[in-house]
């Protein structure tokens, strides 16, 4: 699908007068060649041009390309990696769209006031007040949530009419409940909240196409873009934004295998380059807690932050990400982790910290559960939950219905990260040996240091924790963390064991071993902080005014979701909506002189 990199040479060559760009800033952990730097103008020409340049190759970027290419606009996509797809291609491809046309078609009402309150409660819980004006939020944040409610269903309907892709309401698990007479099996992650008046049906999936999930989504977007003449160049590492004497964005500089290239954008540049999960310095300095890796592809190093701040862009939401747990040893081996731990399966299964204590409901949605790793012990001056220990019995390990997904290996098979022991004391000994072997290992922001070890009382305390959990399982009620008390925990928590009629997410551990353990660390799907954009997708200067000709969408900008993951598709919903919106609005930008 991509043109050859050298094809950039064949574009028209336009003189660049008075081309200005700010000096580059050093990004820790990045190679010298990838540092942002001055785009030099004297005596050079642009190598190619387009009306709109889109930087990035995932869902947000190609949604922008689709939005910009509708009216015959010349659009160029510049992707850093050798191929398009980005983190979107690794994803499940779901997109969360309130009040969508399929929901309305089934006669379901998703009232705006309550939907915006739901988004506000989860995105900004420290200020949320349903009785206060704007629910306690500032005017800009509240208006952004309202705009998403209005714009998201419109965008999805339009791209369906355009033939980009068709959507269906997500219904993933056929073993689950029917609600309201409609067989929807995918409850919202926060279906139980009083603000949630449409707890089923906001999550959509692309229909059909090869690849499934994120592959289907990317196929639909990229195929349409290609049909509209969008030019796609891969191996293009954009390192600098070019501006004219008025401070308007007029192009970008990219590093390619054949040397530096300058690309002219007559109207605007749209960034959809993903977050900064794979940049150690940014992760350490911005995120609210330590992570070991992320689903984000290796090219997601937050390049847009470096470039946009040189132009005075305002940053927002930098401490947050879309958080998810990973198998620790996989993340240590490769910080760009393919397998995520969504809501872990298994009923005779718990997760404990280094003291042998449970710290949360194990069936809590991933964005919330992962943040339990970030708890700071003010007395011991440590993160006691930095590494968590997923303990389960042999009945779970050998039940094909219990062990039906990551991180469990299929029954009858093994995985190198599974630690086993004939008894709980032996299991604890083997876990400590594994930690000792891993000590000194470092990933994106997490390290297996001397404090990552089992406490002296771990074995005895773990047995007490299992005994307490077994009592809860027999009663069918988790008095500590409410496991199995919400629709999503039941829906995604695993298949009901025969005879377990009280709480399908819990079952007593077997009285004899073997027992098993998997080391779990915190991570991200990707980060979601960066330059602040308005509902039109325009990047805002620290003064509050838009930077002329500069747009952004997806995980490279400050997410309107704040600290929330509203439900499945909470990443791609805004990415598609605001990518398309940014691309469409970029068409209306006036042509800028260089």
Secondary structure as UniProt FT lines:
FT   HELIX           5..10
FT   TURN            28..29
FT   HELIX           32..34
FT   TURN            42..43
FT   STRAND          48..55
FT   HELIX           59..68
FT   TURN            70..71
FT   STRAND          75..78
FT   HELIX           87..90
FT   STRAND          95..96
FT   TURN            98..99
FT   HELIX           101..105
FT   TURN            106..107
FT   HELIX           112..123
FT   TURN            125..127
FT   TURN            130..131
FT   HELIX           133..136
FT   HELIX           139..161
FT   TURN            162..163
FT   STRAND          167..169
FT   TURN            174..175
FT   TURN            180..181
FT   TURN            189..192
FT   TURN            194..195
FT   STRAND          203..206
FT   TURN            210..211
FT   HELIX           213..227
FT   TURN            228..229
FT   STRAND          231..233
FT   STRAND          237..243
FT   TURN            245..246
FT   STRAND          249..256
FT   TURN            257..258
FT   STRAND          259..271
FT   TURN            277..278
FT   HELIX           280..286
FT   STRAND          293..294
FT   TURN            298..299
FT   HELIX           303..310
FT   TURN            311..312
FT   STRAND          315..316
FT   TURN            318..319
FT   STRAND          321..327
FT   HELIX           328..333
FT   STRAND          349..352
FT   TURN            354..355
FT   TURN            362..363
FT   HELIX           366..370
FT   HELIX           371..374
FT   TURN            378..381
FT   TURN            384..385
FT   STRAND          387..393
FT   HELIX           394..397
FT   TURN            400..402
FT   TURN            406..407
FT   TURN            411..412
FT   TURN            416..417
FT   STRAND          418..421
FT   HELIX           424..438
FT   TURN            439..440
FT   TURN            450..451
FT   TURN            456..457
FT   HELIX           458..475
FT   TURN            479..481
FT   TURN            483..484
FT   HELIX           487..492
FT   TURN            498..499
FT   TURN            504..505
FT   STRAND          515..527
FT   STRAND          530..531
FT   TURN            535..536
FT   STRAND          538..541
FT   TURN            542..543
FT   STRAND          546..552
FT   HELIX           554..556
FT   TURN            560..563
FT   TURN            568..571
FT   HELIX           572..587
//
